[in-house]
């Protein structure tokens, strides 16, 4: 995917999602919106965060490589370093 295609894709995504929430599939299989701040559990050390810590996600954005990032304590972290706990 070239840069122009990525930009178009990101614009399309933000027609449906905003930085103050994410869409999740609940344990019951329903599509639900989870509003910020929501809590996550750190599952791997990612400086300065340590595995096992609970943190609040204050915003959700999309990186240039199209991977979701969580904004925690004013820093961006890839979503796959966390498990949502609330």
N, C-alpha and C positions, 0 to 999 in steps of 0.2 A: 504494500500500500504506500503510495507516495504521499508527500506532505499535504498536497491539496486535498486528496481523498481523506486523509486523517482529519483535517480541519472540517470538512463537510460532515464526516461521521460524528465528530464531537458535537457539532451544532445540532445534528439530528437527535443525539442522545439527550441533550439539554432541553429538548422540547418536552420530554417526559420526566426527567429527573432534575432536581435542583441540588445546590450544595448543602442545603439544610436537612436533607433526608436521603434515604436509600430505599430501594424496593427489595423486599426479601420474600422468600417462600417460607411460610410458617411450618411448624412441625405437623400441622393438620393439612398441609398442602395448599394453603391459600396465599395469594399474592397480597402482601401488606406493605404499608409504608412505615418505616422506622425513622422517627424524627431525631435530629441532633438536639442536645447531646445524648448519645447512647454509649453504653459501657462495652468495652472490649477487654479481652484477656490477652496479654502478650504471650505468644507461644514460642518465640525464639528471641534471643538477645539481639536487639537492634539499637545501637548506641543512640541516645543514652538510656533507653528503656531496657529493662531486664525481664527475662522469662518469669511468668507468674504474677506480674503486676497487673492491676486493673487500672484502666485509663478511660477517660471520657473523650469521645470523638466529637469535635466541635463543628466539623464540616467534612464534606466528601467531594473530592475533585477527581479529574481524569488527567493522568500524566500524558506527555507527548507520545509515549509508546502505547497509549490506550489502556493502561492498567489503572484501576481505581486506587486512589490514595486517600488515607484518612489524615485529617489535620488534628494533631494532638499536641497540646502545649505549644501552639504556633509553629509546629514543624510538620512536614509531610512524610508519611510512611506508607509503603505498599500494604494494601489490605491483607495480603496473604500471610502477614506476620502476626495476625490476630484472629481470635474467635469472638464473635458477638455474644455477649452474655445478657444484654437487656435492650 
